[in-house]
Amino acid sequence: MHVDFDQRPFFDRPPILLYNCIPNLPSQLRNLNKRKASLKSPLTSAALTLSHHSIQTVQGPSTGLRSDGRKSCNKMGSALSLSSNSVQSALEASTTVYEKSQLVRLWTLINGGNKGELSTIAAQKFDPSNVPASFLALGFTVLLGLILGFFLLRRPRSGGKNVEIKAKNFKIEVPKIEEAEEADKKKVAVFFGTQTGTAERFAQEIAEEGNVRYNGKVVFKAVDLDNYAEEDDTYEEKMTQERFAIFTLATYGDGEPTDNATRFYKWITTEGEKETRFSELTYGVFGLGNTQYEHFNKVALMVDELLANQGAKRLLPCGLGDDDKAIEDDFTAWKQQLWPELDSLLQGEDDQPISTTPYMAVIPEYHLVVHDKDTVVEETYSAKINGGSIHDALNPYRATVALRHELHRPLSDRSCTHLEFDIAGSSLNYEAGDHVGVYAENTPETVETVAKLLGYPLDMIMSLHKETETGEPVPGCSSLAAPFPGPCSLQTALARYADLLNPPRKGSLSALAAYASDIREAERLKYLSSQEGKDEYSQWILSCQRSLVEVLAEFPSVKVPLGVFFGAISPRLQPRFYSISSASSFAQNRVHVTCALVQGPSPTGRIHQGVCSTWMKNSISYIESTGNCSWAPIFIRKSNFKLPSDPMTPIIMVGPGTGIAPFRGFLQERAALQRSGVQLGTSVLFFGCRNRKMDFIYEEELNQYVEEGILSRLDVAFSREGAQKEYVQHKLLKEASYIWELISQGGYFYVCGDAKGMAKDVHQALLNIIQQQDSLDGSAAESVLKTLQSEGRYLRDVCLFSMISIESRAIAMSLSNVDLPSPSLETSESASIVALCSLSTCGMARSANLFPSLSTIIREAPYTS
């Protein structure tokens, strides 16, 4: 088997004391597993001290990833000895079989021993001197592998950049008996490229169903594309050896691959086409996208085409999942076409006929352990985890709120927050145009409501596990993410880790049906989750934006075990992404965010409050705080939305409302350049809002930049001041000749904001400008625009903002009034939509008098520009 040292966020890590017994692991690996409280055990402080000392002996104080390799090698032997003593001392102090089994697992990881052989030892007393010589030899071999791996991982990846090692790529390979048995079996790799987890979930579904369908005679395995190849140049070697492969690929942002598929996508699109490269591969591709975006399912379609052009055999046409409708139904329909094609290739002549009975997946469930009230819990994300490690989505940084203030004026009936995170002392670094991911919390009111519906007290101390106390895996738990850290209170679990306000997916409804004591409620839930009930699901759940909280309230007979709730019903709460509204060269040790509050009535009458925007509005900075200030785990996501390398290059920026965020960072970057004596080229900003007396955010800043020559020109469209509504695209058309002049000089054109509305209108305006100013027809103008895109001179940081009309009126809130949804196009459960729904469709005609001014129904998702 292999042990993959925690690839998941801090709340996803298994509660195992790996760091205490494995010497010389890089500091960020050690930090990932500091969860002593996860075992309610009498592990002695002496044992823990020895374990910690064994690591310090190897690493030295504060050496992190850059510790001296030779020094580490010289000290590793003594460190291992100390670690064995730590295990021995801990075993002596342990009183339960579960605690001993956990510690034996740790020793097994270090030395590669046989777990069964050690189980009898663990039941009594662990004596390292009695371990067989073969066991120690294997341990020494693994130890040498660790040393070699440490030096190899320090090498830079392709491109020559000396990058730091990510914890998720550090693995220890230990032989597994089952591998020999699987060697002669056919294998199907199910690769996924995911941003919010939906593509991964689809891949897991295919793998699980495939393993059952072929009775274990064919091995299906879901594979993360980022973990598949340690180095970029090994994709070629490994991928060309595959015989059967399925891909579930989400398209992210403006036609880009997801974070975990970026290296693979770069490899397959830039290595050059080779006609016979994949001649032995048979494959299928399912894409996750949204038709509201210009580049609908671009990544999946591109991979599908490249594989076919290079010799691979296509099983069936590329599946095009559309999150603007019902992506789960799209996936189910595509999967039903997939199996007959695979049957003809994977089923042997002597095999029994494939059962026609529909596959029924086991409801995934964590093993729940309830702890005593006096159990020590860590209710805050410990700052100790941060020290010196690489911070990303898998290992975010605990950042305090340094500053928060309201951007809208008192006359405005809406709200927009300016917030600054303090990142001093962290390893975070960013450039203007990058994004920040923020893990926020559900409101106390939402948490309290859900706890009452579930029937559990908020102060209950609990922990989740994928194994029982005896170390046996929980059935149906293999596809689940590692549990969030515990023990913790139910209040903490619901606040930080449960997605409660998005509409539940069909799988969640099916799981709820299994725990309904009322037959009518059970049948209703089953119907909503079935293929026959897809129209009802679309109307009653999706169109009405019914949250999981509301669904639980609608079916009071449902009483779900917490292990099932967190495993099968409530998805993990996803980070919210924001375009950073600062430049690190100007605002040192700070990350600025510009966030509009999401708040409004839903079609069901519920007042929806966006998770992250509400948290930001209510946060307390350390300037305001008299006690504890607000904090959140954050990380930086890089972007190609950047200023030209030459400061003299003209730039045109279009960003109404909170779309101004990245351009504020651009202007700060230009200010820093100007102060260092660099001459700046022309810069123009087209900004839009409703009224200068209400929501003209950063007005004084922008005017100051104009006075200082950092911003050459500022054009503002006020949509609610005149008799005619004027938007940024109208301003662009008025300045057509000036804009074309700047573009002809090699200028860059940037757009940030709503993909469906504003961005499309600006795109059309730019096409009209090119066509008119250069005397071209429509197709020629399109060709010019595509050339600008391919040259990186037409850049868009856009996201989805869609709506449906009420009584034939499409009334959208200003861009500055909403949290914009995520550009990750994976699922309706995590990519949000802003919709205007028919009151009659949602059964809310009776509420029309209560909400006479209802014009917008909002559901927040994890992205705001």
N, C-alpha and C positions, 0 to 999 in steps of 0.2 A: 504493500500500500504506500501511499505518499501522504505526508502531513503538510498541508498548505497553511503556513502561518498567517492566519486571519487576514482575509482580503476585504472584510466588511467594515463599515463604520464602527465607531466606538460602542454604539449601542447594539451592534450585531455580534459582538465577540463572545465565544463560548467561555463560560466561567471556569476555566482550567488554569492552574498555576504553572503554566509552561515556563514562564520566565524564571521561576525559582530553581528549576532543576536542569536547565539547559544553558551551559556556559558559552560565553563568547558569541552570543547572538548580537547583531547590531542593536543599538539602543532603542530604535523605534519598534523592533520586534519585541524586545523585553517589555517596553511600555504598554504594548497592546494588551497584555494579559494580566495587568495588576488588578486582580479581582479576588483578593483574599476572602472577602466576605461571602463569595459564592458557595464555599463549603462551610456549612455550619459545624465547624470542627474545632477540636482543641489542638490544632497545629501549634506546636510550641514556638515561642518567640526565638528560642535558640536555633531551631531548625530553619526558620525564615531568615534569621540573621546569617547563618552559615550559607544559605542559598544566595542571599544578596552579596555576601562577601566573595563567593565563588565567581560571581559576575564581575564585581569590582576588581578582583585579582587579575582577570583577563583584560577587561576594558580599560582600567584606570579611571580616575575621576574625569567625568565630562569629556570623554574622548569621542563618543558617538561613533559615526561611521568612518571617521578619519583616524582611528587609533592605529598605532604602529603595528603592522602585521607580524613582523618578526617577534616583537615583544609578546604579542598575543600567543603565538605558537609556543614560545618557551614556557608560558605559564598555564597553558591549557590543561596539561596533565594534572597539576595540583588542583586546578579548579574543578576538574571532573571528580577527583577524589572527594573534594569538599561537597560536591553536589550529591554524591552517593551517600555521604554521611548525613546530608540534609534529608534525603529520602528515608534513611534508616531511622533517624530521630523522629521524623514525622509519622512513620508507621508505628513506632512505639507509642506515640501520643494519640494515634487515631483509635477510635472505638467502634466504628461501624465498617461494615463490609464495603459500603459505597465509597467512604473516604479512602480506604486502603486501595480499592480498585482504581480510583483516580490517580493515586500516587504511583501505583505500579504502571499505569499507562504512561506517566511522565518518564519513568525509568526506561520503559520500552522504547519511547521515542528517541532517547539519548543513545541507547546501546543496541537497538535493533533486535531485542530479544523477543522470544515467543510469549505472547500474552497468556496463553493457556499454561505454559510451563511455569509462569510466575504467579499464577492465581493461587496455587497452594502455598507458595511462600508468603504471599500477602496476607493470607488468613492467619499466619502466626507472626513470625518475626523476620524481617528482611536482613539478610547477612550477605553483603557483597562478596565476602571471601568464599562463599559456597557456590558462587555462580560458575557454571561449567566453562572450561577453557574456550570452547567454540563460541560461547556467548560473548566472552570478553574479546575474542578475536574479531567477531563481527562488530562489536562496539568500537574497537580500535579502527576498523575499516571505515565505519560511519564517521568517526572523529576526523580521520584524514580527509574524508569527503567534505566535511564542514570547512576545514582549513582551505582546501582547494577552492571550494565554492565561494568562500569569503573573498579570495583574491580575484577570482574570475568575475564576480559581480561588481567589483570596483572598476572594471574596465568600462570605458565609455561605449555607448551604443553607436550604431552606424550614424555617420554624419560628423563624427569626431568630437562631439560635445561631451564634456566631462560632467555627466549628470549624476545625481545621487540615486542610490538604490531605493526602490519602492519595496515596502514590506511584502506586498502581495506577490512579488515575484520570487521570494525566497522559499525554497522548498527542500525538504529532506526526503530522498527517495529510499524506501525500505522495501525489500522484496516481499511479494505477496503470493501465497500459494495459488490463489484463484487465477492469477495471471497466466500460469501454465495451462490451466484448464480452458481459458478463454482464447488461447493462442490459435486454435484451429477453427474457432467460430468466426462467422462473418460479423463485421462490425459496421455500425452506422454512427458517424459523428454528427451530432446536432449542434451546429454552431449558432451562437446568438450575439447580436450587437444591440445592446440595450442602454437606455438612459434612466428610465424609471422602474425597470424590472419587468415590464410586460412581455417584451421579446424573450427574456429569460424564462418567464413562466410558460410561454408557448413552447419553448424548446424543451422544458422539463416535461410538459404534457405529452409531447411526441415521444420522448425517450421512455417515459413510464408506460405509455400505451403500447409502444413497440416491444418492450421487454415482455409484457404480458401476452401480446398478440402472437408472438413466435415462441412462447413457452421457454424463454431463456436460451433458445438455440441461436439467436442472433443478439448481439450485444449492442444496445443503444446507449449512448452517453451524451448528455448535454455538456457543451464545451464553451467556455468564455474565450472569445477570440483574442483578447489581450493576454490571457494566460497560456494560450496554445503554443506560442513561440516566445522563448525568453529573449531572443534577439531578433531584430528585424530581418536579418538575412537567413534565419532558419525557417521562415514561412515557406520558402521555396522547397527546401528539403522535406519538410513534414507534409505539406499540403499535397505534393505530387505523389505521396505514398498512400493517400486515402483512396478507397474504392467506392464508398457510398457516403454521401454527405447531404445534410439538410441545413439550410440557412434560414434563420428568422432575423431579419435586419430592419431596424428602425431608421428612418431618416430624421435628422435633427437639424433645427434651425433652417437656414436657407439652402437646403439641399446638401447638408453635410453629414458625415458619419457620426455615430455616437462616440463617446469618449473611449469606450473599451474596444471599438472597432476601427479606431483611427489608424493604428499602425498597419493592420491588415489591409484596409482600404487603400492606404498609400502604396503598399507593396503591390497589390494586384492592379492598380491603375497606373503605376509609373515604371514598373519593371519591363515594360515592353511586351507586346503580344507574341506568343510562341504557339504556333498552330497545333503542336502535339503535346504541349506542356501537361495538360490534364486528360490525356487520351484514355487513361484507365479509370477516370472518375465518372460516376453517375450521380446526379445531384438534383435538388429541388430548392427553390427559393420562395419564401413568403416575406413580403414587405409590410411594414407598418408605417403608414403615412396619413396625410390629410389632404383632401382635394382642394382645400382653400389655399394651399400653398402653391406657388408657381412650380416648384420642383417636386411634384407629387411622387413619393416613393423612388426618388432618384437613386439612392444608394442600392436598393434591392435590384432595380432594373439594370443598373450599371454592372453589378456583380454577376447577375444572370447572363447578360450579354457577353461579358468578358470570358466567363467560364465556357460558354458555348463556342465562342470564336477560337478558343484555345484547345479544342478537342474534347471537352467534357460532354457527356450525354445527358440531355435535359429530360427529367422524368415527366414533367408536366409544366404548363405555362406558369410563369411567375405569378404568385398570388399577390394581389394588391389590396391590402387591408386599409379601409378608410375610417379613420377615427371621427370624421365628420358625421358618420352614420353609426353603424354598429360593428365595430372592428372584431368583436368576438364571434359574431355570426359569420363574418368574412373568413375568419380563421377556421372555424368549424367546417364550413363548406369546402375550403381548400384541402383540409386534412382528410375529408371523406374521399376526395379524388386521389389523394396521395397513396392511401393504403393499397388499393388494387394494383397500382403501378409497382409498388414495392413487393407485393406478394409474388408477382411473376418473376422477380429476380432473387428473392430471398428464400422462398419456400422450396424445399427439396422434394424430389419425387416420392419419397417414402413418408413424408410428413403428413400428419393428419390434416384434413381440411380445416381452414380457418373458421372459427366460430362466427356465426352471423349475429350473435348476441351483442348488443351495443356495449362498448367498454364503459364500466362504471369505476371511476377513480375513487380510491380510498380518501375519505375526508382527512386532510392532514391535521395533525394535532401535536402540540408540544406536551411533554410530560411536565405537569405542574407540581411544584413543591411549595406548600404553605409553611411559613416559618413562624416561630414564636414572636410575640410583640416586642420582646426585648432584643431581637436580632439586630446586629449592627448593619445599617444600610448606608450606602453612599448616595445621598439624594442630589448631589451636585456633580457635574463633570469635573473630575479632579484636574487641577492645573498641573499636577505632577506628570500627567500623561503627555503634556505638550513638549517637555524639555528636549530640544535638539532634534526632534524627529521631523520627517517630511510630512507636511500637512496637505491633505487632499480630501476628496469626498469620502475616502475610506478611513481617514484619520484627521478629522477637522480640528481646528484650533479654538480653544475657549477664549473668545474675545469679549471684553467688557464694552459697554456702551459709554463712549467718552462724551458725546454731545448729542442732544436731540432738540429740535425746535420745529414749530409749525411754519410752513411756507405760504399757505393761503392767508389772505387778509381777513379781518373780522366780518366783512360783508359777505364772504363766501359761505355757502351752506355745505361745502364739502371740505375735505381735509387732505393735505399732502405733507408728509413728514420728511425732514432732512435729518439723517442719522449718521453718526460717525463711530466706527468700531476702532478700538485701540489695538494695534497689532505689534506694539513695541516688544522686542525680545523674542518674537516668533521667527519662524523660517519663511513666513509668507512674503512673497514679493509679487508685484503686479505692474502692469503698464496701463496707460490710458486706453480704454476700449475693452479691457478684460471684464469678466463677470465675477461676482461674488455669490457663492451659494450659502444660504442661511438655513440652519435647522431651528425652526421656531416651535412654539408649543400651543396646544389647544387651550382655549380659555377655561378658567375654573368652572364656569357655568356649564359649558359643554361636557366637561369631564364628570361633573356631579350628576348631570342628567343620564349619561350613559351608564354610570355605576349603578344608579337606581334601577334602570331598565334591565341590567344584567343580574341585579340582585346580590351584589357583593359590596362590602364596606370599603371605603376609600383608604382606610388606614391598614388594610390587610397587607401583610408582608409576604411576598411571593417571589419565586424565580422559575424560569422556564428552562427545560432541558430537552435535548434530542435523544437522551438515553435515560433508562430507568436507573434506580438506585443500584441495581446489580450490574449495570454497564451494558445492558441489552438495548439495541436500537428500538425506538418507538416505531411501530408500523405506520407507514404513510408519512413519515417525517423526513425522509431522505431528501425530498425536493425543497424543504423549507430552508430559509436563511438561518444562520446561526442566531440563537436567541439574543435578545438585548441583555445587558448586564443585570445581574441580580445578586442578592435579593434587593428588591426595591418595593415601595408601596404601590398599590394599585393606582393611586392617584398619579404617581410619577409615570407609570407604564402607559396610562391612557393619555396623559398630557404630552409626552415626548414621542411616543412610538406608534400610536394608532391614528390612522387616517379615518376620521369620524364624519367629516362633512361632505365628502364626495359621494356621488351615487354608487351603491354597491354593484359589483360585477355579478354576472350570472352565477359563477361558482360560489359566491358568497350566499346568494339566495338559496341555492341547492343545499348548502350546509345548514342554513337556518331551518330549512324544511325538515331536516332530520331530527331537529330538537324541538319541534312544535308539538305540544300536547293536544292542541285543538286540531281535529282532522281537517276542518275547512281551511284553517290557516295553512296547514301543511300542504294541502292540495293547491292552494293559491300560490304559494311560494314555488312549488314544483313547476306549476304552469308558467310562471314568469321566467323561470330559469331554463325552460325547454325551447326547442327549436320552434315548436308550434306557437309558443307564446311570445315570439320575438317582436311582433307588432305592439302587443300590450306592454312588453318591457320597454320598448322604445318610447311609447307615449307616457306610461305611468311612472317610469323611473327616469329616463334620460331627458325627455322633453320637459318634464315638470321639475327636473333637477332635485329629485328626492334624495336626501342625504341618508347615510347609514343610520344616523340617529333617528330620523323620521320613520324609516322602515322598521327599526326595532320597536318603536312606539306603536306602529300599525299592527304588529303581531305580538300582543302581550303574552301569549301562551309559550312563546319561544324562550327557553332558559338554556343558555349555552355555557358549557364549561369554558373556563378562561383559556385553557390550552387550545381549544378549538377556535375560540374567538380571535386570539392573536395569530393562530396558524392558518385558518381557512377563511375567516370572515373579514377582518379588518386588515387592509394592506398596511405596510409600514409607511409611516408619515415621511414624505419626501422633502428634500430641501427646496427652498424657493430661490430662484436665480434673479439677480438684478444687475443691470449694466452699471458698473462702478462710475460714480460721478466725480471722480478726482483723479489726480496724477500723483504717483509716489514721489516724483521729483519736486513737487510743490507741497503736497500735504504729507510730510514724512510721518511714518508710524501710524497712519490713519487710512481707513477705507471708508469713503463716503457713499451713502445710498440715498436715492431720491425715490420715495415710495408713496403712491397715492392710496388712500384708504378705500378698501372694498367693503361696502356696507349697503344693503338694500333688501327689499322684500323679494322673496322667491315666489314662484307660481303657486306654491302650496300655502303661502301666507307666512312662512318662516322668515324672520329677519336674518339674512345671511351676513356673517362677518368673516372676512378673509383672515385666514390663520396668521400669516406673517405680517400683513399690513396692520392688523389689530394689535399684534404683539409689539410692533415698532411704535405705533402711536401711544401705547400705554407704557412703554419702557421708561426706565429711570436711569439717567446718566450719572456717572460718579461725581459730576459737578453739582447735580441736584440732590444726590443721595445723602441722607444722614445716617444710613446704615448700609444695607446691601444694595448694590446697584445691579442693573440688568446685564445679562450676558447671554451669548449664544455661541454654539459651535459653528464655525464658518470655514470656508476654503475658497481658493481662487481657481477659476476655470479660464484658461487662456483663450484668446480670440484672435482672429485675423483682421479684426476691425481696428486698423492702426493708421496713424498719420503717415504721410509719405516720408521716406528717409531724407529727402532734401527739403529743408524748411522753407525754401523759396517757391516750392511747388504750390500753385493755387489750390484752395480747397473750398468746396461748397457743401454746407451741412444743412440737412433738413430734419428737424426733430420737434414736433409739437408736443406740448404737455411734458410728461415725464420722459419722453423721447429725447429731451435735451441732455439727459444724464451723461452719455459718453462724450458729448461735445463740450460739456463743462470740463471734463477731464482733458480733452484736447486743448482747450483754451488755457488751462493751468499749465500744461506741458509747454505751450508756446510762450507763456509768461516766463517760465523758468529759463527757456532758451534765450528770450530777449534780455533777461537780466544778466545772462552770461556773455552778452555781446553778440549773439547770433542775429543776423538779419533775417526778417520774416517776409514771406510772400503774401499774396492776397488771400484773405479768408472772409467768407460770407456765411451768415447763419440765418436760416428761415425758421422762425419759431412761431408757434400758434397756441392760443388759449382763448377763453371765452371773453373775459373782460379785464382790462388793465387794473381795475380797482379791486379785483377779487383774486385772480389766479395767475397773474404775471409773475411766475416764480423766478428768483435770482435776478430781478430787474436791475437792481443797483450794481450787482457784479457785472452784468453784461454791458451796461452803459459805461462802467469804468474800463472794461476791456477795449471798448470802442475809443474812448479818450486816449488810452495808452498806445493805440495802434496795434494791439494784439489781435483784435477783431476789426477787420476793415469795414464791414458793413453789417447791420442788424435790421432785418425785415420781419415785422411781427404781424401776423394775421389774427384779428380779434373777431371771433365768429358770432358774438352776441352784441356787438356795439352798434352796427349799422342796420339799415333796413334789409340789406342783403347779407347773407352769411358768407364770409370770406375765409377760405382755408389756405394752407400753405401751397397747394398746387396752383391756386389762382395767382398767388404772388410770383410763383416761378414763371408762369406764362407771361406775366407783365414784364418780366425781366429776361425774356427769351434771348435777345441778342447779347446781353451781358454774360449770361450763363454760357452760351455757346462759345463766346470769346475766351472765357476762362478754360473751358474744356479743350478748345483747340490749342491752348498754350500748354497742354499736358496736365490740366487740372484733374483733381479727384472729386468724385461726387458721392456723398454719404447720405444714407437714409436710416433713421431709427424710429420704430414705432409699430403701428398696427399693420399686419401683413395683408389682411383682407380688404380693408378700407383705404386708409391713407396711403400705404405703400403702393397699392395698385394704382391709385389716382396719380401719385407722383411719378410712377413708372410711365404711365400713359402721357403725362405732361412732358416728361423728358423725351419720349418718342416724338411727340408733336414738335418740340423745339428742334430736335435734330432734323426732322423731315422738312420743317419750314426754313430753318437757317441754312441748311446745306442743300436745299432743293432736291430732296430725295423722295422716292416713293416709300410706301410702308415697309416693304420687305427689305429694302436697302437700309432704312433707318434701323430696323430690327438688327440687321447685321452689324451696324456700327455699335449699337448698344451691347451686343454680345461680345464684340471685340473689347469694349471698355471693361466688361466683366472679366474676360479672360486675362486682361492685362492687370487686373486688380485695381482698376481706377473707378469702378462703380461698385460700391460696397454697401451692404444692407444688414442691419441688425434688427430683424423684424420678427414678429410673433403674431399668433392668431387672435383675432377679435371678431367673432362672428355673431350674427343675430337673426332672428326670425321676426317678422312683422306682427304687431298686434293691430287688429282691425285695419289691415293694409297700411299701417304707418310704421316705418322703420326709423325709430328714434334712438340714436346711440348717445351714450354719455361721452363727454369730451375725453380725449386720450389721457388728459391729466387727472381723470377721476377714477381710473381703474387700475388694478393690478393686471398687467397683461399676461396671458397664458404662456405656458412653456413652449419653446420651439421644439421640444421633444415630442414627436408625433406618435406616441406609443399606445395610449389608451385613454378612453373617456374617464377612467377612474383617477388619472393623475395629470392629464393635459386638459385644462379647463376650457370651457366655452362661455361666452357671454351671449345670452339668448333672450329674445323677446318672444315669449310663449303665449299662445292663446289661452285665455282664462277658462274657456269651456273645455279645452283639451285636458286641463289639469283638474277639472271639476271644481273650479273656483269662481264660477259665475256669481255665487252668493257673496263673494268677497269683493266684488267690483266696487261696491259703495264704500268699502273700507279703504281701498287704494285707488281713488279716482285719478291720481296723477301717475299711476304705475306705468313706466315706460321701459324699464330695463330690468332684466333678471340676471343676477350676477352669480357666477360660480368661480371662485378663485382657483388658479393653478399655480405651479411652482415657477412662474417667470414674470418678471416685470422689467421693462426697459425704462 
